[in-house]
Amino acid sequence: MYKRILLCTDGSPAADTAADYTIWLAGNFSAGILALYITDVRLLEGPWLADLAGAVGAQPYAALVPQLENIQREKADAILTAIQKKCQDHGVPCELAHDTGSLVPTMLRYEQRADLVVLGQHGEHAQWSHGMLGSSVERMIRASIKPALVTTDSFRPIERILIAYDGSAGADKALHDGLDLAQQLDCETTLLSACQHVSEDAAAGFLHEAQQQAETRHLAVHAQLAHGDAEVEILHWALQTKADLIVMGAYGHTRIREFVLGSTTHQVLHKTTVPVLLVRGQR
């Protein structure tokens, strides 16, 4: 299912947890890891540096950029070396990469070499974000065309999965990937459909379709029909079932397309305490 996993790291505690999930998944799927640290080019070329040039003069400013580059290089080396050590301890093959550029385009180039992208829910400045999804993380998730696993603050093995299904194309692919995971990891699985934008009969129909797909794989699943807002029900049932992972499509029944998350997805990512696997596209 996954042969290579791209781990995007910034050295934050959330990124350390993302590394733990990446290594655990790689071990279960006999996959390799590509660990990527991106130096945001704005740190080297941003307006604040230009302002600094006006304050301290052109000569000190010219000397400052190489110093910042060295600091970023040393930081990246330390972070990536720590990940490499973790991978070696678990017998997982790992390739390291440090690149400088715009975050999203750089990530998109590297994700072409991977089957899954893993990111921490919060970035290195999480202490100032009041628990919100990191802005860089959100931009990267919006742009990614690969399945993206957004991990939370602490690691625990994935033993129970909640799959949200609403009959959309994205949800169909998420169902397929979620059932694949359940088979590979031998997980307890709950299928959830919510009556938010559709009738109860329609939601029940979606749920029946999902059950049939599970049965063809000889998977025993629990099916749950929920009444209420999809994001509220997903978060509620994730807690009720003690799920270790939520699997869902990045889009719902909306006109929102690439580079914009569906409203349900957006809300779940901001409020979840459970890792979320987002899946896009046709199967």
C-alpha positions as CSV (number, residue, x, y, z in Angstrom):
1,M,0.0,0.0,0.0
2,Y,2.8,2.4,1.0
3,K,6.3,1.9,-0.4
4,R,7.7,5.3,0.4
5,I,6.5,7.8,3.0
6,L,7.4,11.5,2.9
7,L,7.9,12.9,6.4
8,C,7.8,16.7,6.5
9,T,9.6,17.9,9.6
10,D,10.5,21.2,11.3
11,G,11.9,19.8,14.5
12,S,8.9,20.7,16.6
13,P,7.4,18.3,19.2
14,A,4.5,17.7,16.8
15,A,6.9,16.8,14.0
16,D,8.7,14.4,16.4
17,T,5.3,12.6,16.9
18,A,4.8,12.6,13.1
19,A,8.2,10.9,12.8
20,D,7.0,8.2,15.3
21,Y,3.9,7.5,13.2
22,T,5.9,7.5,10.0
23,I,8.4,5.0,11.4
24,W,5.6,2.8,12.8
25,L,3.8,2.8,9.5
26,A,7.0,2.1,7.5
27,G,7.7,-0.9,9.7
28,N,4.2,-2.3,9.2
29,F,4.3,-1.7,5.4
30,S,8.0,-2.5,4.8
31,A,8.3,1.0,3.4
32,G,11.1,3.5,3.2
33,I,11.1,7.0,4.6
34,L,12.1,10.2,2.9
35,A,12.6,12.8,5.7
36,L,12.4,16.4,4.4
37,Y,13.3,19.6,6.1
38,I,12.5,22.8,4.1
39,T,14.2,26.1,4.9
40,D,11.6,28.6,4.0
41,V,13.2,31.0,1.5
42,R,11.3,33.9,3.1
43,L,13.6,33.6,6.1
44,L,16.5,34.5,3.9
45,E,14.8,37.0,1.6
46,G,11.9,38.3,3.6
47,P,10.9,41.9,4.0
48,W,12.1,41.9,7.6
49,L,15.7,41.3,6.3
50,A,15.3,44.2,3.9
51,D,14.2,46.3,6.8
52,L,17.2,45.1,8.8
53,A,19.4,46.2,5.9
54,G,18.1,49.7,6.2
55,A,18.6,49.7,9.9
56,V,22.2,48.2,10.1
57,G,23.5,49.1,6.7
58,A,24.2,47.1,3.6
59,Q,27.5,45.6,4.7
60,P,26.2,43.9,7.9
61,Y,23.1,42.8,5.9
62,A,25.2,41.1,3.3
63,A,27.1,39.2,5.9
64,L,23.9,38.2,7.8
65,V,22.4,36.1,5.0
66,P,25.2,33.5,4.9
67,Q,25.1,33.3,8.7
68,L,21.4,32.6,8.6
69,E,22.0,30.0,5.9
70,N,24.6,28.3,8.1
71,I,22.2,28.3,11.0
72,Q,19.4,26.7,9.0
73,R,21.8,24.1,7.6
74,E,23.0,23.2,11.1
75,K,19.4,23.1,12.3
76,A,18.3,20.8,9.5
77,D,21.3,18.5,9.9
78,A,20.6,18.1,13.7
79,I,16.9,17.4,13.0
80,L,17.4,15.0,10.2
81,T,20.2,13.1,11.9
82,A,17.9,12.5,14.9
83,I,15.3,11.1,12.6
84,Q,17.9,8.9,10.9
85,K,18.9,7.5,14.3
86,K,15.3,6.7,15.1
87,C,14.9,4.9,11.8
88,Q,18.1,2.9,12.3
89,D,16.9,1.9,15.8
90,H,13.8,0.5,14.2
91,G,15.4,-1.0,11.1
92,V,13.6,1.3,8.7
93,P,15.4,2.6,5.6
94,C,15.5,6.4,5.5
95,E,16.7,9.0,3.1
96,L,17.3,12.6,4.2
97,A,16.7,15.8,2.3
98,H,17.2,19.4,3.1
99,D,16.0,22.0,0.6
100,T,15.6,25.7,0.5
101,G,12.6,27.3,-1.3
102,S,8.9,28.1,-0.9
103,L,7.3,25.5,1.4
104,V,4.4,24.3,-0.8
105,P,6.2,24.0,-4.2
106,T,9.1,22.3,-2.6
107,M,6.9,19.8,-0.7
108,L,5.0,19.1,-3.9
109,R,8.3,18.2,-5.8
110,Y,9.3,15.7,-3.1
111,E,5.9,14.2,-2.7
112,Q,6.0,12.9,-6.3
113,R,8.4,10.3,-4.9
114,A,6.1,9.1,-2.1
115,D,2.8,7.3,-1.6
116,L,1.9,9.1,1.6
117,V,2.8,12.5,3.2
118,V,3.0,12.8,7.0
119,L,2.9,16.1,8.9
120,G,2.4,17.2,12.5
121,Q,-0.8,19.1,13.2
122,H,1.1,22.1,14.7
123,G,4.4,23.6,13.6
124,E,7.4,24.9,15.5
125,H,5.5,28.0,16.7
126,A,2.5,26.1,18.1
127,Q,2.9,27.8,21.5
128,W,1.5,30.9,19.9
129,S,-1.2,29.3,17.8
130,H,-3.6,28.6,20.6
131,G,-4.2,25.0,19.5
132,M,-5.0,25.9,15.9
133,L,-3.8,24.0,12.9
134,G,-0.4,25.4,11.8
135,S,-0.8,27.8,8.9
136,S,2.2,26.2,7.0
137,V,0.8,22.7,7.6
138,E,-2.6,23.7,6.3
139,R,-1.2,25.2,3.1
140,M,0.8,22.1,2.5
141,I,-2.2,19.9,3.1
142,R,-4.4,21.9,0.8
143,A,-1.9,21.7,-2.1
144,S,-0.9,18.0,-1.7
145,I,-2.4,15.5,-4.2
146,K,-1.2,12.5,-2.2
147,P,-2.8,10.9,0.8
148,A,-1.8,13.1,3.8
149,L,-1.6,11.9,7.4
150,V,-1.9,14.8,9.9
151,T,-0.8,13.6,13.3
152,T,-1.6,15.0,16.7
153,D,0.5,15.6,19.8
154,S,1.2,12.0,21.1
155,F,1.8,8.7,19.4
156,R,-0.2,5.5,19.9
157,P,-0.4,2.4,17.7
158,I,-3.3,2.4,15.3
159,E,-5.7,-0.3,16.4
160,R,-9.1,1.3,15.8
161,I,-10.1,3.2,12.7
162,L,-13.1,5.4,12.0
163,I,-13.9,5.9,8.3
164,A,-16.2,8.8,7.4
165,Y,-18.2,8.1,4.2
166,D,-20.6,10.4,2.4
167,G,-20.7,8.9,-1.1
168,S,-18.5,11.5,-2.7
169,A,-15.5,10.7,-4.9
170,G,-13.0,11.7,-2.3
171,A,-14.9,9.6,0.3
172,D,-14.9,6.6,-2.0
173,K,-11.1,6.7,-2.3
174,A,-10.9,7.3,1.5
175,L,-13.1,4.2,2.1
176,H,-10.8,2.1,-0.2
177,D,-7.6,3.3,1.6
178,G,-9.2,3.0,5.0
179,L,-10.3,-0.6,4.4
180,D,-6.8,-1.4,3.0
181,L,-5.3,0.0,6.3
182,A,-7.8,-2.0,8.4
183,Q,-6.7,-5.2,6.6
184,Q,-3.0,-4.5,6.7
185,L,-3.0,-3.5,10.4
186,D,-5.9,-5.8,11.5
187,C,-7.8,-2.9,13.0
188,E,-11.3,-2.6,14.5
189,T,-13.2,-0.5,12.0
190,T,-16.2,1.8,12.3
191,L,-18.0,3.2,9.2
192,L,-19.8,6.5,9.7
193,S,-22.3,8.3,7.6
194,A,-24.0,11.5,8.8
195,C,-27.3,13.0,7.7
196,Q,-26.3,16.6,7.3
197,H,-26.8,17.6,3.7
198,V,-28.6,14.5,2.6
199,S,-31.7,12.6,3.7
200,E,-31.5,9.7,6.2
201,D,-32.3,7.3,3.4
202,A,-29.5,8.6,1.3
203,A,-27.0,8.4,4.2
204,A,-28.2,4.9,5.0
205,G,-27.6,4.0,1.4
206,F,-24.0,5.3,1.5
207,L,-23.5,3.3,4.7
208,H,-24.8,0.2,3.1
209,E,-22.4,0.7,0.1
210,A,-19.5,1.0,2.5
211,Q,-20.5,-2.1,4.4
212,Q,-20.7,-4.1,1.1
213,Q,-17.2,-3.1,0.2
214,A,-16.0,-4.2,3.6
215,E,-17.7,-7.5,3.3
216,T,-16.0,-8.2,0.0
217,R,-12.7,-8.0,1.9
218,H,-14.1,-10.2,4.7
219,L,-13.8,-7.4,7.2
220,A,-16.1,-7.2,10.2
221,V,-17.0,-3.6,10.6
222,H,-19.4,-1.6,12.8
223,A,-21.7,0.7,10.8
224,Q,-23.0,3.9,12.4
225,L,-25.6,6.3,11.0
226,A,-25.4,9.7,12.7
227,H,-27.7,12.6,12.7
228,G,-26.2,16.1,12.8
229,D,-23.3,18.1,11.4
230,A,-20.7,15.8,9.8
231,E,-17.7,17.4,11.6
232,V,-19.4,17.2,15.0
233,E,-20.4,13.6,14.5
234,I,-17.0,12.5,13.2
235,L,-15.3,14.0,16.2
236,H,-17.9,12.5,18.6
237,W,-17.8,9.0,17.2
238,A,-14.0,9.1,17.1
239,L,-14.1,9.6,20.9
240,Q,-16.9,7.1,21.4
241,T,-15.1,4.3,19.5
242,K,-11.7,5.3,20.9
243,A,-10.5,5.5,17.4
244,D,-6.7,5.9,16.8
245,L,-7.2,7.2,13.3
246,I,-9.9,9.1,11.3
247,V,-9.9,8.4,7.6
248,M,-11.9,10.8,5.4
249,G,-11.9,12.5,2.0
250,A,-10.6,15.9,1.6
251,Y,-13.8,17.1,-0.1
252,G,-17.4,16.6,0.7
253,H,-20.6,17.5,-1.4
254,T,-19.4,21.1,-2.2
255,R,-18.1,23.0,-5.2
256,I,-14.8,23.4,-3.4
257,R,-11.9,22.1,-5.5
258,E,-8.1,21.9,-5.4
259,F,-6.2,24.0,-3.0
260,V,-9.2,24.5,-0.7
261,L,-10.3,22.0,1.9
262,G,-13.9,21.0,2.3
263,S,-15.6,22.7,5.2
264,T,-16.0,19.4,7.1
265,T,-12.4,18.5,6.6
266,H,-11.3,21.9,7.7
267,Q,-13.2,21.7,11.0
268,V,-12.1,18.2,11.8
269,L,-8.5,19.0,11.3
270,H,-8.7,22.0,13.5
271,K,-10.5,20.3,16.4
272,T,-9.4,16.6,16.3
273,T,-7.3,15.0,19.0
274,V,-6.9,11.9,16.7
275,P,-4.7,11.7,13.7
276,V,-6.5,12.2,10.4
277,L,-5.7,10.5,7.1
278,L,-7.0,12.7,4.2
279,V,-7.5,11.1,0.8
280,R,-8.2,12.8,-2.5
281,G,-9.0,11.8,-6.1
282,Q,-10.5,8.9,-7.9
283,R,-9.5,5.4,-7.1
